[in-house]
Amino acid sequence: MPTRGHKDVKPLPRRALARTPEARENQVIADAIDLAEKQIREGTASSQVITHFLKLGSTRERLEQVRLQREVELLTAKASQMADAKDIKELYQNAIDAFKVYSGQEVDNGEDSNLF
């Protein structure tokens, strides 16, 4: 297996080719993180690499990640609430239609007859 010009450099492990663009992106990200980690350990990392990882470990970054996670949870809850509201609307409409049938009235199944 080829090396990178030095006899003390270990060959890179072969990975299966990614089948999707997302998987390929994840492979490249993993490789970049591996390289950055190696550079940091060897003391050859650029100031940009060091600064990047310092920022990732900061309190501000951790709080930002928590905020983003809570925003996602809020959006998920809102979507669920909207779906529940639609279900409740249908339930009310079904109940109104049932009362009409019980009272002898005709039920209009058209979409224009929604009360809510």
Secondary structure by P-SEA (a helix, b strand, c coil): ccccccccccccccccccccaaaaaaaaaaaaaaaaaaaaaaccccaaaaaaaaaaacaaaaaaaaaaaaaaaaaaaaaaaaaaaaaaaaaaaaaaaaaaaaaccccccccccccc
